[in-house]
């Protein structure tokens, strides 16, 4: 006997992720620049590359080619 399920319209719609406006990102960068160079570089890298936080956390120095300005993401989605 088949199982009948009724899904609400809300659960059937795929939720799109929220995003930050460019002005919000620039405000975060300005605040981070004053307090922590590390935080500034993290936010700037995420913003400019579009990589996920988990991809950033998995980076190693060997993944970054400074001369060519290339970052290799090995286990990305």
N, C-alpha and C positions, 0 to 999 in steps of 0.2 A: 504494500500500500504506500503510495507516494506521500511524502511529507509536504504539506502546504504551509508556506510561511508568507506572512504579509509584512513587507518592509515599508517603513514610513518613507515618505518622499525625501525627508532630510537624510536618512541613512543611505539612500540610493545615490545621492549626489556626492560626487567626489569633492572633498574640501581642498581648496587651494591654499597653499602656505601663505601666511602673512609676509609682508615684505616691508623694508624700510625705504623711506623716501631718501633721495640723495642728500637733502639738507640734514636729515637725521644722522646719516652716516658721517657727514662732514663734521657735525657737532661732536659725535663720538670720537672721531679722529683728533679734533682739536683738544678735547678733554684728555685723551690718552697721551697726546704729545707732551703735555705739561707734566703728567704724573708718571708715565712709564713708557720708555722706548720699546720694551718688549710688547706691551699691550697695543701700542700704536702699530707696530709691525704685524702683529697678528690680525688686527682689524683690517689694515690696509691690504694684506695678502688675501684674506677672505673676500673682501670687496672687489679687488681688481681681478682676481682669478676666477671667482665664482665657485671655488672648491668648497666642499663640505668641511665642517669642523673635524670630523673623523679622519678625513683625508689629510688635513693639515697636521693632525696629531701623529699620523703615521709617517710623515716625511723624515728622511734622514739627510745628512749633509750630502751624501752621494746622489740624492735626487735633484739637487739644485746645481744647475750649470750657470754660474754667475756671468761668465764671459758672453754666453749666447742668450742670457736672460730667459732661460728655460727651466721649468719645474716639471719633473716627471712624476705623475701619479700612477703608482703601480696597482693598487687595489681599490680603484675607484668604482663607483656604481655604473 
